[in-house]
């Protein structure tokens, strides 16, 4: 999953969830489109190095998209992709390459009833549904999702559980948009309902897989599995 023309800049402010004010190395101020409507408060801090994907389309209101950010941690700088479209693009490549085994009739954006799932395929005649969740929140090597309540995410997980009970192969694929985290867990403090929905879905036969990614300023691809911890903290 590759971008086109990438430029480095310095983040200054986020006037709303769609826009960021940044400054290029030569001092030029630029307004960039933020391709992630999540909070990302721990990522977009003043002075952070960010990466911009430039486009030549004159119809755009902004000349570029903000797609990645360098997060400073006690262990060093961690490059995080924060493009909300990147997880599905990278997952499509991974699935096509056999990430879940050989699949046939792989399709994206599959409508089923009143819901749309990220991927549909067939495996030895068995229907397969895959729902992708991009994860950018990291705390001391622990990746968490979501960074804000997601009723849509709960709805999709519950629906996957229902289809799994009907014999379909169903998978929630957590795409961690960074490399080398120690494990993945639901963000129990922010949205415990999502964590409980995942636990119930696993009991119904849904697979929950987490994969970290190799991230570069100009691309991202799935790299390696990450342990999944669905055990809630005491009292949750």
Secondary structure, 3 states (H helix, E strand, C coil): CECCEEEEEEEEEEEECCEEEEEECCCCEEEEEECCCCCCCCCCCCCCEEEEEECCCCCCCCCEEEEEEEEEECCEEEEEECCCCHHHHHHHHHHHCCCCCCCEEEEEEEEECCEEEEEEEEECCEEEEEEEEEECEEECCEEEECCCCCHHHHHHHHHHHHHHHCCCEEEEEEEECCCCCCEEEECHHHHHHHHHHHHHHHHCCCEEEEEEEEEECCEEEEEEEEEEECCCCCCC
